[in-house]
Amino acid sequence: MKKKYLSIALCAAGIAVLPSCSDFLETDTLSKADAAFVFSTDETSRAALEGAYSAWRITAQNQVFGDGLFYAADVAGSDIERHPENFANQPGRHYPECFYQDGTYTKDYILLSYMKDDGGPYSSLYEIVTKACAVINAIEGTANFQQMIDAKEACTMGQLYGEAIALKATAYRELIKYFGDVPYVSGKPTDHKGLVSRDSIYDVILAELQQAAPVMYRLGSIPGVNGKNYFSRTYVEGLIGRLALEAGGYQTRRGDIDRNGLTYETFPGSQENNGATYGRRADWKKFYELARDYFKAVIDNPGSAKFITTDSRDVPNPYQMFFQQMHMTDETYADESIYEYVMTQGENTIDPKNNARPYSFGRPTTGGSKNNYPCKNYGQGRINPAFYYGVFDPADMRRDVSCTVTGSNGADGTESLIPFTPGSQCKGGGIALNKWDECRQEKVWVANQRKSGINGPYMRLSEIYLGYAEACAALGENDPARQYLDIIRNRAFGSAAAAKTEAFIAKEGSLLNAIIQERGFEFAGEGDRRWTLIRSGLLSAKIKLIKDLTKAMFDGLEANGYYTFENGNTISEYIWTKYVDGKATNGKRLTEQCPTGSEDDPVLFPGWRGVNNDWASYGLKIDEKYAPNLAIKGLFKQLSAEEIASLEADGYKKTNWAVDLVKARVEYDTNLFLDYGYVKAPIYLWPITPNALTNGGFKNGYGFKNE
């Protein structure tokens, strides 16, 4: 879209601005700076953009992709993921996670401590927008801007312009995702007070991204940039696809916002909730077509991103390679990554106190915050037991990479079973996330917690493949949809024969539903699932399935002491465990993919656990009695009396497992999407803070308080 048309579109969108955000548009940004001077060299141009990048990295880490709102609900509020602690202990997280008891609790909801007016997610995202807009406006004001846009060729100034556009669009994406309809800030005279329909914002930022993409460089070819920590044309094309799926998908919209004449399809059977309805734009197909085209553009030319299909390690698992690469040095980026925000080990330049991976979303560790092996990791994100046992296919190589039943004791560097008793760290909370584990780092930072240096993986190729498959399937283009579903699924199972994709599609009811479910397996534990189910319209169906399966599991456990799922897995009240030294038995203490045929090995199965192979090199005192690995028997099968007697004779001990789960049934069953009614529009959004409401001259919707 040409600049003049873009301005018209902005006006038509009903642009609004928060007066409280005007503080960001000062001389330390570009709003009053001399554009000719600032953009006179590549170095000064890049420096001008760094303020917006810095604001984004801090916000991403602490508010919307690391901790903050993402931590509170995205990584703990789906059919796959759950919270670890008692519901009553964390109401500020658990009520939003369960959709505010079907919307009845919104009027009583008390803001979380990190939803503050100054420095919270809302104001932080607008800081990014205003800083980015200052750069955008300065570049658009240069003499050769239109000539650059019309040429549609990559150049340094076009790259910087595109990065600023991407920063703005990325921030708006998160604002819409968490708050719905929000003010629109552009830093132009046309800005005015009031909330704007999110659909108008989607239209504008998608047009801006499409205009910027041709003048940007693809990943790996940006002049002066060697990593994946800056936005590229590859990222922008992927972002267009991501935003288009969201713009055309189902969302809950309040009824008191001017929608500029747009019409909507209400989700079948859905009812109004607190003045809001759940539906999608009547012209949704054009957005899916846009997503299809731009996802395919990334697939056809991914720049330096590479989809991993082979693994040369002793026991291959190409899916796990992405996460292993994220555990390498600060200078290393994962092959499949399109964009990562960087975290520096030991002395994080973004936030010296916090690194969300693995502290918040990794394999839990109980121990001290300093000089431990590894240091304490909280582990907010956990896995629903019924999903782990009954939904994840035992042959899927993503299961053990994604989920773990053991963490570690940081004080003595040993493996530890994670009990089902509610709690955090490795002391409770049940089955945990496993994709980030400090034990797997090339160099572990043992001096203190939250400084692992593991980056935030904000976009990668598997999302592009599955997004393309989803768009194609929704448009009835089944051949390419199936092709890219197969690529993802065959990697996860090792072969097409093992993947059994035809049976999988039949079970899910359609190719489109199968692709959405496959995305759940691919991104299990990463906080993608909740928003994907909302925008795809599958939220209620998947909540019902997991609640029904969870109830059946508990009923079986209470009646018989065990429950066998359809896939053959059995969960039992007790398991049998024994400490051994994996280095003596298998040559290593940190296990990998369990070799085919070794599923009965109590140390190797399930895989991807254990402890660091050489804690001694980090200062841990180890003697001849050191036996850090936990051998487990009976995790997936009901043991016979003869098997139990043999194990106990060999030194195994009877250990509580699902018996503790049954004791905590209220937390795992009753409070699983507490009082969700399946019919009303889901209230998944967050309230805007009182000062922002006052300064902006508008009110909260969805039943939230306004003071």
N, C-alpha and C positions, 0 to 999 in steps of 0.2 A: 504494500500500500504506500503510495506517495505521501510525502509529509503533509500536504494540504488536506488530503483525504483523511489522514490520521487525526489531524486537528478537529475536523468535522466530526469524526467518530467519537472523539473524546467529549466534545460538547454534547453530542446526542446521548452519551452514556449517563448524563446527569452527574457530572463530576462533583465530588465533595472533598473537603479537607478538614482535618482536625486542627483547630487553632493551637492545641497543645503540642502539635508536632512542628509548629513553625520554628521552634527553638533549634531544630536540627539544620535549618537552612541558614546557616551563618557563614562567615567568611572562611571558616576552616573547611567548608565544602566549596563547591564551585559556583554557588548561586550568585556571588558578587565578585568572583575572580575574573581576571582578564583571560578569556578563552584563548586568544592568540598566543599569550605567553605560556599558559599552562600546557597547551598542546603543541608547543613549538618543537619538542623532542620526544622520542619514544620514552625516555626515562621519566620526564616530568609528567607525561600522559599516564603512564602506568602508576606513578606515585599518586596521582590525583584519584585514581580508582581504588586505591588500597584502603581508604577510609570506609568505603562501602563494603568491601570484602571483609575487612576486620569486623565490622558490625554483623555481617552475615555469619561469619565463622563462630563468633561468640554466641549469637542467637541460636544457630543450628545446634551447637554443642549443649547449651544450657537450657534451651526452651522448647524446641520443636523437632529435634531429631536425636538429641542426646538425652538430656533429662527434661525437666519441665512438663509440659502438657503431654508430650510424647511418652514420657516415663510414666505419667499418671494413668493413661488409658490405652494408648495405642499398643504398647507392649504388654498389656495385661487385660485386654477387654475384648477377646474374640472367642470363637469356638475352639481355637487352638491354644491361646495363651491365657494365663490367669495371674492373680496376685498371690504372694506367699504368706501374707500376714492375716490375722483376724480382721474380719470386716469392720468390727466396731473400733478397732485401733486406728484405722486409716479411712474415715468416712469421706474426707476430701478427695480421695482417689477412687474409692470403691463405688460411690454413688454415680459419678460420671461414667465409670466403667460399665455399670449395669443399666445405663440409660435412664438414670434418675428414677428408678422404680416405675418404669413405663411413663415417665414424665410427671408423676405425682409429687416428686421431691424437689423439683426445681425451685419452687417458691421458698423452700427452707434451706437451700444450699448456701453454705458459707465458703467464701473464696479461699483457695489454698494460699499458703504463705508466699509461694513463688509466682502468684498472679498479681503482684503488686502493680500500682500505677506507674511507678518510675522504675524502669529496668525489667519489667515483666515481659511476657511474650508479646502482648499487644503493642506496647510502646516500642519494644525492641524491633519488631518487624517494621513498624513505620519509620524507625530511624534508618533502616536499610533502604526503604522506599525513597525517602527524601534525599538521602545521600546519592543514591543511584540517579534519581531524577535530576539532581544538580549537574551531574556529569552528562546525562542525556541532553539536557537543555543547552549546555555549553557546546556540545558537539553539533547539535542541530543548528546552533547559531553561527557556525563557521561558514565561510564563503563557499567552500566546495562541498558542503554536505550533500546537496541534492545530486550533484554530479557523481559523488561516490556511491550513493544509493542506486542511481540509474545504471551505473557500470556493472553492478552485481558481481564484482570480483573481490576476492579477499585482499585486504590491505590492513596496515597497522591501525589506522584510525577506525576502520570498519570493525576490526576485532575489538577494540576498546569500547566502541559504541555497542556492539552486540553483547559484550560482557555486562555493561551497565543495564541494558534492556533485560538480560537474563536475571540479574540480581533483583531488579524490580519485579519481574514476573514470578520468580521463585518466592519472594516474600509475600506477594499477593496470593500465590497458591496456598501457602501455609495460613494466611489470614482467613481465607475463605473456608479452608478445611476445618479450622477450629472455631471460627466465629460466624460464618455464614455471610450475610450481607454486611458490608463494612464501608467506611468512607473511602473515596478515591482521591489520592494525592498525586499531583503531577508537577507541582511547583510552577504552574502557569496561571495567568490571570483568570482563567475560566473556572478555577477551583471554587467551590462553595460548600457551605455546611450541609450535613445530612448524610444518611445512609444511601448507598447505591446498590441496586440490584447486582448480585454477584454475576448474573448472566452478562450484563453490560461490561463488567470488568473482564470477564473471560474473553468476550469479543475483542476488547481493546488490546489486551496483552498478547493474545494469539496473533492479532494482526501485526503488532510490533515485532514479535519474534520472527514471524515469516518475512518481514521486511529486512530484519537484521541478519538472518542466517546466511544469505549469499555473500555478504561482505566479510564474513568471519573465516578463520582457519579451522580446519578439522583437527581433531585430537592428535597430538604428537607433532604438529607442524606450526604451532604458534611461535612466532619469532621471540626468542629470549625466554621461552617457557619450556622446561624439560619434563615437568610432572603432570599429574592429573588433578592438580589443586586449583586450576582456573577453568572458567567456563569456555568451552570451545563450540564450534559449529555443531559438532557431534552431540554435545550436551543440549544445545538449543533445539536441535531437531528431535532429540529424545524428549525434551521438556514439552515441546509442542504436542507430541503424541500423548504424553502423560496428562497434560492439561485438557486435551481434546476428549479423552475418555472420561475425565471428571466432569467437564462441561456438558457432555452429552449423557452422563449417567444420572442415576437417581440421587436426589438430595432432599433434605427437609428444609422447606422454605416458610418463613413467617408470612402471614397474610396481609401485613400492613405496609408493604414496600411496593412502590410503583415498578411494575415489570415491563414498562415500555411496550405494551401491547402484545407481549409474547404469550403463547398458549402452552399448556402443559398436559402431559398424560399422567394422571394419578396412578400410583402403583395399584394393581388390581386388589380390591378388598381393603385397601388402606383407609383409615379414618383420621380425621383431624385430631391434633393433639396440642393443647395450649395455643390454639390459634395458628398452628402450622400444619402444612400438608407435605406429604412425601410423594414425589413424582419426578418426571424428567421433561425436558423441553420436547415439544411436539416435533421440532426439527432436529432431533438427536442424531439422525443418521448422517447428516452432513459433518458432524463432529467425529463420528466414527470413521468416516471416509478420510477426514483430515488426519486422524490418528494413524490409520492404515498407511497412508502415503508417507508420512514422516517417519514412522517406525521402519518402514521398508527402506527409506533413504539411509538410515543409520545401518541397517543390516547390509546394504549394498556397499557402503563406504564407512566403516567404523573407525577409520583413522588407526591409531595405535592400540585400540582395544581389541582383545582376542578372546573368543569363546573357547574355553578349555575342554577338549574332548579326550585327550590322552594324558596319561600320568605314568611317568617312568619309575616311580618309587616301587619298592619291593611288593607292597600290597596296594595296588592302584585304587584310587577314588578321585577321579578328576573333579567332581563336585567340591570336594574338600579343599582342593588346591587354592581356590579363591581365598578362603579363610586363612589357609596356611601362609599365603603370600602377605596377608595383612599383618601377620605376626613377625614379619622380617624387619629390617632396619628402617629408620625414619626416611631414608632416601628411596625406599622401594614402594611401588604402587602395584596393586593387584592387576593381573593381565586383563581381567574382565571389567575392571572399573572404567567408567566414563568420567565420573567426578568423585573425588574424596576431599573432605575438608581435613586439613592436616592437624595432627597433634604431635608435639615434640616430646620425646621420652625424657623424664626427669624434670625438665624445666619447661612446662607447657606455655608457649607464648600466647595461647588463646585464653587460658584460665589456669593459673598456677595451682589451683586447688582441685581440679576436676578433670577426669578422663572417663567418659561414660562407658567405654568398652575397655576392659571387661567389668569394671566395678558395678555398673548398674545392670548390664545385660549379658554378662559372661558367666562362666562356670564359677559357682560360689566358693568362697574360701572363708573358713572361720579362723580367726587369729588376730594378731595385733595390726595396727595401722602402720607400724614401722618395723623394719628389719625382720620380716617374716618371709616364708617360702611357699607360696607368694604371700604378699600382704592381703589383708582382709578385702573381700569382694562381697558386696551386699546381695546382688542377684534379685532384682525386682521382678524380672520376667520369668514366669514359670510355665509349665505345660500342663494342660488338663490331662489327668491320668487316663481317662477314657479315650482321649485322642491318641495318646502315646501307645496304649495297649491295643485299642480296637480299631483305629482308623489308619494310622501309619502302617503301611505294608512292611512286614518283617524283612522282605527282600530289597526294600528301598534303601540304597546306600546313603541317603540323606538323613535317615532317622537318627542314627547314633551321632552324626555330625551336629545335628540340630538339638538333640535332647540328651540329658545325662541323668543317671540316678546317683552319681557320686560327685562330690567336690573334693576339697582337700582341707587339711588342718595345717594352717600356715606356720604354726609354732614348731612343729616337728617334721614338716614336709611329707606327710603321709596322706594317702587317699582316705576319704570318709564318706560313708553312706549318708545321703540326704533324707532324713525322715519326713513323713507326711504331716507331722505335727506342725501347726501353723507357726511361722517364724521366718527369719531372714538368714542371710549368710548360708553356711552349710549346716546350721543347727536346726533347720526346719524349712517348711514351705513346699516340699515335694520336688518332683521331677523338674530339672532346671534347664536353662539354655546352655548350649555347649559350643557355640560357634566362635566365641572369644575366650581364650584360656591362657593366662599368663604363663602357664607351664610350657606352652608351645612356642613362646617367643624365642627368636634367635638370641636375644639378650634380654634378660628379665631385670626389671627395676625393682629390687627388693628393699630399697632404703625406706620408701613410704608408699602408701596407697594412692590410687587415682592418678598415677603418673606413668601409666604403661606405655603411652606413646602410640596407641593403636588408633588409626584414622577413622573418621566417620564415612562409611560407604554409601553415598547419597544416590548414585545411579550406576547400574551395571548392565551388561549386555543381556543377561537372562530376563530382566524386566522388559527389554526391548523385544526379545523374541516372543515372550508370552503376551505382551501388549499387542503386538502385530497379530498373533494368533487369535486373540480375543476380538479385535476389531474385525478381522476377516470373518470369523464365525458369526458375529452379530449381524454382519451384512450378507450372510448366506454364502460366503465364498469358502466352502469347506475344504477344498484341496490345500491351499496354502495354510489355512488354520491347522489342519491335521499335520502338515509337514513340520511346522515349528513346534507343535505339541510333541511330536515324536522326537525331535532333536533334544528337547529338554528331558523328556521321560526316558529315552533310551540311555542317556548319560547316567541318569539316576539309578537305573537297574542293570546297566552293563550291556544290555542287548535288547532288541525288539521282542524277542521271544520271552524274555524275563519280564518285560514291561507289561505285557498283556493289555495293550491299550484299548483294543476293541471291547474287552470285557469291562474295562474301567469306564469307558464312555457310556456303555449300556447301563452300568450301575448308577452313574450320575444323571442319566436321563437325556442328555444332549451333549453335543460336542462343545458348545459354549460353556455349559455348566462344568464339564470336565476340565476345560482350560482354567476356569476360575479355581476349581479345586486343586489343580496342579500347581497353580501359583501359591496356594496355601502350603503345599509341601516344599516348594522351592524356597520360600521366604519364611518358613516356620520360625517363630521366635524373634523375628526382626521388626515387628510392628507394622507390617504391610497389610495384614489380613483384615483388620477391623474396617478400615476405610475402603478396601476392595469389596467387602461384602455389602457395605452401605451403598456404594455407587453402582454396584451390579444388580442390586435388588434381591440378593440371596441371603440377606442378614437373618430374617425371621426363620427361613427354612433351615439354615445351618444352626441357629440357636436351638431350634426344636430338636434337631438330630442329636446334638451333643447333650442336651438335657435328658432326652429319652435314654440315650446310651449310658449316661452317668447314673441315672436312676436304676437301670437294669443291672449295672455293675454293683451298686451298693446293695440292692435287693439280693443278688446272688451271694455276695460276700457275707451278708448278715445271715442268710439261710444256710450256707454250706461252708463258709470259710474260704471260698475261692470263687472265681467267675471266669468262664472261658468265652472269649469273644469269637465272632464269626471267622476271623482270620487265623484262628488257632492259638493265639496268645492266651495264657492264663495268668491272672493276678491272684496271689494267695496272701493269706494273713501273715505268713512267716516265710523268710528265706534263710539260707544258711551261708555264713561268711567266715572267711579265714584270712589272716594277713600273711603275705608271702613277699619275697623279693622277685619282682618281675625280671630283673637283670639276670638273676641266677637261672630262672626257668625259661625265659624267652629272649634274653639278651638285651632287654630294654625295660625301663620302668614307665615310659610314656607310650601307651599303646596306639595302634593305628586301626585301619580297616581290618576287621576280623577276617583272616584267610578262609576261603571256602573249605568246608570240611572241619573247621576248628570251632564250630558253634558250641561244642560242649566244653571248650576250654574256659574255666571260670575266671581267668584273668583277661583273656583276649576278647571275650564276648560278655556283654556288648562292648563294641570298640570305642575308640577315641576317648580314653580316660587314663587313669594312672596318674603319675606325677613326673615332674621334670627329671630327665635322665641323670642330671649331675648337679643336684643341689649343693654338694660338697664344694664345688668350685665357687659358690656364692657365699660360703661361710658356714653352712649348716654342718654341725658335728655329727658324723655318721660312724657307727661302730659295727661290729660283726653281727649284731642283733637287728640291724635296720631292715625292716620288712614293710615297705611302704604301700605295696599293692594290695587291693582288696579283691580276693577271689569270691565270686558269688555263684551260688547254685540255687535253682528254683525260682529265678526271676520271672520266667515265662512259662513255667510248667509246674503242675502239682506233683510234688515228690512222693514216692511211695514210702511206706514204713521201712522197707529194706534199704532204699537209697539213703534215707535219713540216718539210719543206724550206721551205714558205711561211712557217711560223711562225718558223723560225730566221732567215730573211731579214728578218723584221719585228722581230727582237730578242729573241724568246723563247729561253729556255734549257732544255735537258733537265734534269729534276729527279727525283731519286729519289722513288719512291712505294712501290708494293707490293714492289719489290725489297728494301727494308728490312723489310717485313712478312715476307717469306719467310725472311730471315736470323733473324728472331725467332720462328720457328714454334713453338719449344718454349713460349714465353710465351703466345702467342695460341691455340695449338691443344692441345698436350700438357697444359698447366697449366690449360686451361679446364675447370673442375670436375674437377680431378685425381682419377682413380681412382673417379669416381662410378659406382655399380653399378646404379642404377635400381630396385632391388628392396627394399633395406633401408630402414627408417624413416629419414628424413633428420634428421641432428643439426644443427639450425640454431641451437640455443640457446647461451648463454654460461655459463661456470662462475661460481658465487658465490664471493666472496673468502674466504680462510681465517678471518679474524677474525669475519666475519658468520656463518660456519658454527659456530665455537666459541661465540659469544654466543647464537646461536639454538638450539643444541642439535640440529642436523640435519646431513645430509651432501649433497654433490652427487650427482646422478645422471648418466645419459647417458654414463658412462665417464670423467667428469672426475676429476681428483685432488681430495683433500680436505685437502691441506696445501701 
